[in-house]
Amino acid sequence: MGIYYPELLKNAQDFIVSKEKDTYICGIQIDKDQLDLPLHANIQNLTFAEGYYAVLEGNCSGNSSIYEQKLISWLNDNGQYMRHATPFTLYHSPPTKNEPVTMSIYCKVNML
């Protein structure tokens, strides 16, 4: 991404990490109309499914896997966990260094 769109990456404040088994997907959050990908780009536009999500937020920027498990456990205990839902983490990096990086973990929920 830095090769084709260095300004987008330089100015990004929201970074997304999703893990499924041994695969990580990393990216930045942008408006869907903000990027027109060239055919040769090794970059993909990804969207997350519409629906209801449980969110666990905090002022930390470490490994989210412990918090993902806590969120999944809570959803499971309350009958809201969807077996095939993959949690993802949004790290928000404020424009100034005086504010902490925040982390929000999202997991799609079963609302039936």
Backbone as numpy.savetxt, mean C-alpha at the origin, in Angstrom:
# Nx Ny Nz CAx CAy CAz Cx Cy Cz
11.20 3.05 -12.53 10.37 4.22 -12.53 11.25 5.47 -12.53
12.35 5.44 -11.78 13.24 6.59 -11.70 13.85 6.97 -13.02
13.97 6.00 -13.94 14.55 6.28 -15.26 13.58 7.07 -16.12
12.31 6.64 -16.15 11.33 7.26 -17.03 10.62 8.45 -16.39
10.44 8.41 -15.08 9.67 9.44 -14.39 10.37 9.88 -13.10
11.57 10.45 -13.21 12.30 10.80 -11.98 11.57 11.81 -11.10
10.83 12.73 -11.69 10.11 13.73 -10.89 8.98 13.11 -10.08
8.28 12.13 -10.67 7.22 11.46 -9.93 7.79 10.76 -8.70
8.88 10.07 -8.88 9.50 9.35 -7.77 10.08 10.31 -6.74
10.71 11.38 -7.21 11.32 12.35 -6.30 10.27 13.05 -5.44
9.11 13.33 -6.02 8.07 14.07 -5.32 7.04 13.18 -4.61
7.18 11.87 -4.75 6.21 10.95 -4.15 6.22 11.04 -2.63
5.04 10.98 -2.06 4.90 10.98 -0.60 4.26 9.70 -0.09
3.58 8.97 -0.97 2.89 7.76 -0.57 3.47 6.55 -1.30
4.02 5.63 -0.52 4.67 4.44 -1.05 3.87 3.21 -0.62
3.66 2.30 -1.54 2.83 1.12 -1.28 3.69 -0.13 -1.35
3.47 -1.02 -0.38 4.15 -2.32 -0.37 3.09 -3.39 -0.14
3.10 -4.39 -1.01 2.19 -5.52 -0.88 3.02 -6.79 -1.00
2.74 -7.78 -0.15 3.48 -9.03 -0.18 2.51 -10.18 -0.31
2.79 -11.05 -1.26 2.00 -12.26 -1.42 2.97 -13.42 -1.58
2.99 -14.29 -0.59 3.95 -15.39 -0.52 5.36 -14.82 -0.54
6.16 -15.13 -1.57 7.55 -14.65 -1.64 7.72 -13.49 -2.61
6.63 -12.85 -3.00 6.68 -11.77 -3.98 6.27 -10.45 -3.33
7.07 -9.44 -3.57 6.75 -8.09 -3.10 6.39 -7.22 -4.29
5.38 -6.39 -4.12 5.04 -5.37 -5.10 5.23 -4.04 -4.41
6.05 -3.18 -5.00 6.34 -1.87 -4.42 5.98 -0.80 -5.44
5.47 0.31 -4.95 5.12 1.37 -5.87 4.86 2.67 -5.14
4.44 3.64 -5.93 4.04 4.93 -5.37 2.59 5.18 -5.74
1.91 5.93 -4.92 0.52 6.25 -5.19 0.46 7.53 -6.00
-0.24 7.46 -7.14 -0.44 8.63 -7.99 -1.88 8.63 -8.48
-2.33 9.76 -9.00 -3.64 9.82 -9.64 -3.58 8.99 -10.91
-4.65 8.27 -11.22 -4.64 7.36 -12.37 -4.44 8.09 -13.69
-4.78 9.34 -13.78 -4.61 10.09 -15.02 -3.26 10.79 -15.11
-2.43 10.61 -14.10 -1.16 11.32 -14.03 -0.05 10.66 -14.84
-0.25 9.45 -15.28 0.84 8.71 -15.89 0.37 8.00 -17.15
1.10 8.21 -18.24 0.85 7.50 -19.48 2.12 6.69 -19.75
2.05 5.37 -19.57 3.24 4.53 -19.66 3.65 4.26 -21.10
4.94 4.39 -21.40 5.41 3.98 -22.72 5.39 2.45 -22.81
5.28 1.92 -24.02 5.19 0.48 -24.21 6.42 -0.25 -23.68
7.59 0.37 -23.73 8.82 -0.30 -23.32 9.07 -0.23 -21.81
8.23 0.46 -21.10 8.46 0.65 -19.66 8.28 -0.66 -18.92
9.12 -0.85 -17.94 9.04 -2.02 -17.07 8.23 -1.65 -15.83
7.17 -0.89 -16.06 6.34 -0.34 -14.99 4.89 -0.69 -15.31
4.11 -0.94 -14.26 2.70 -1.27 -14.46 1.84 -0.37 -13.59
0.67 -0.03 -14.11 -0.35 0.64 -13.30 -1.12 -0.45 -12.57
-1.18 -0.38 -11.26 -1.94 -1.35 -10.48 -3.03 -0.61 -9.71
-4.16 -1.23 -9.60 -5.23 -0.66 -8.79 -5.68 -1.72 -7.79
-6.18 -1.28 -6.68 -6.71 -2.19 -5.68 -8.21 -2.23 -5.82
-8.78 -3.38 -5.55 -10.21 -3.60 -5.74 -11.04 -2.64 -4.89
-12.16 -2.23 -5.44 -13.10 -1.41 -4.69 -13.70 -2.25 -3.58
-14.15 -1.61 -2.55 -14.80 -2.33 -1.47 -14.51 -1.70 -0.13
-14.81 -2.43 0.91 -14.58 -1.98 2.27 -13.26 -2.55 2.77
-12.48 -1.71 3.43 -11.19 -2.11 3.95 -11.09 -1.76 5.43
-10.50 -2.66 6.19 -10.13 -2.33 7.56 -8.75 -1.68 7.46
-8.52 -0.67 8.30 -7.25 0.06 8.24 -6.66 0.14 9.65
-5.40 -0.21 9.76 -4.65 -0.07 11.00 -3.58 0.98 10.74
-3.63 2.08 11.49 -2.71 3.21 11.25 -1.76 3.39 12.42
-0.58 3.93 12.10 0.37 4.21 13.16 1.49 5.13 12.70
2.19 5.71 13.66 3.34 6.57 13.38 4.61 5.75 13.43
4.74 4.85 12.51 5.96 4.03 12.44 6.24 3.71 10.99
7.42 3.29 10.72 7.78 3.01 9.32 8.59 1.73 9.20
8.39 0.80 10.10 9.14 -0.45 10.06 8.46 -1.51 9.22
8.84 -2.73 9.48 8.27 -3.88 8.80 6.80 -4.02 9.20
5.93 -4.05 8.24 4.50 -4.06 8.52 3.94 -5.45 8.77
4.72 -6.51 8.60 4.17 -7.86 8.66 3.58 -8.20 10.03
4.16 -7.71 11.11 3.62 -7.95 12.45 2.24 -7.30 12.58
2.11 -6.08 12.10 0.85 -5.36 12.19 -0.19 -5.95 11.24
0.26 -6.45 10.09 -0.67 -7.13 9.18 -1.30 -8.32 9.86
-0.47 -9.11 10.56 -0.98 -10.29 11.26 -1.96 -9.90 12.36
-1.68 -8.80 13.06 -2.61 -8.33 14.10 -3.95 -7.93 13.47
-3.91 -7.24 12.34 -5.13 -6.82 11.66 -5.91 -8.04 11.17
-5.22 -8.99 10.55 -5.87 -10.21 10.06 -6.50 -10.99 11.22
-5.77 -11.09 12.33 -6.29 -11.80 13.51 -7.56 -11.13 14.02
-7.55 -9.79 14.11 -8.73 -9.07 14.58 -9.91 -9.28 13.62
-9.64 -9.20 12.32 -10.70 -9.41 11.33 -11.25 -10.83 11.43
-10.36 -11.80 11.60 -10.76 -13.19 11.73 -11.64 -13.39 12.96
-11.23 -12.82 14.09 -11.99 -12.93 15.34 -13.38 -12.31 15.22
-13.52 -11.33 14.35 -14.79 -10.62 14.19 -15.56 -11.05 12.94
-15.14 -12.14 12.30 -15.85 -12.68 11.15 -15.78 -11.83 9.91
-14.79 -10.97 9.80 -14.70 -10.05 8.66 -13.56 -10.38 7.69
-12.72 -11.37 8.03 -11.54 -11.65 7.20 -11.94 -12.39 5.92
-11.42 -11.94 4.80 -11.61 -12.61 3.51 -10.34 -13.42 3.23
-10.47 -14.71 3.08 -9.32 -15.62 2.94 -8.36 -15.23 1.82
-8.86 -14.71 0.75 -7.99 -14.39 -0.40 -7.58 -12.92 -0.44
-7.87 -12.21 0.62 -7.50 -10.79 0.67 -6.03 -10.66 1.05
-5.30 -9.90 0.27 -3.89 -9.64 0.56 -3.77 -8.23 1.12
-3.31 -8.11 2.36 -3.13 -6.77 2.93 -2.04 -6.00 2.17
-2.15 -4.70 2.19 -1.07 -3.88 1.64 -0.84 -2.71 2.58
0.36 -2.17 2.52 0.75 -1.09 3.42 1.04 0.17 2.64
0.52 1.27 3.13 0.79 2.58 2.55 1.65 3.34 3.55
2.85 3.70 3.13 3.75 4.53 3.95 3.63 5.96 3.45
3.31 6.87 4.34 3.20 8.28 3.96 4.40 9.03 4.51
5.15 9.63 3.59 6.34 10.39 3.95 6.02 11.88 3.77
5.86 12.60 4.87 5.50 14.01 4.76 6.57 14.82 4.03
6.18 15.96 3.46 7.14 16.77 2.72 8.23 17.39 3.60
7.99 17.49 4.89 9.01 18.05 5.78 9.57 16.96 6.68
10.80 17.12 7.08 11.44 16.12 7.94 11.00 16.25 9.40
10.22 17.28 9.73 9.75 17.48 11.10 8.58 16.58 11.47
7.97 15.94 10.49 6.83 15.07 10.74 7.25 13.61 10.57
6.68 12.70 11.35 7.07 11.30 11.24 6.44 10.63 10.01
7.10 9.60 9.54 6.52 8.75 8.50 5.38 7.97 9.15
4.26 7.87 8.47 3.13 7.10 9.01 2.90 5.87 8.14
2.28 4.88 8.75 2.03 3.62 8.07 0.56 3.28 8.24
-0.10 2.90 7.15 -1.50 2.45 7.20 -1.57 1.11 6.49
-2.10 0.11 7.18 -2.23 -1.22 6.62 -3.69 -1.42 6.25
-3.93 -1.82 5.02 -5.28 -2.02 4.50 -5.51 -3.50 4.24
-6.69 -3.98 4.61 -7.08 -5.35 4.28 -8.57 -5.34 3.93
-8.89 -5.88 2.77 -10.27 -5.91 2.33 -11.09 -6.77 3.29
-12.30 -6.33 3.59 -13.12 -7.04 4.56 -14.37 -7.62 3.92
-14.89 -8.63 4.57 -16.12 -9.29 4.15 -17.27 -8.59 4.86
-18.11 -7.91 4.11 -19.21 -7.16 4.73 -20.55 -7.88 4.65
-20.54 -9.17 4.41 -21.81 -9.91 4.34 -22.27 -10.35 5.69
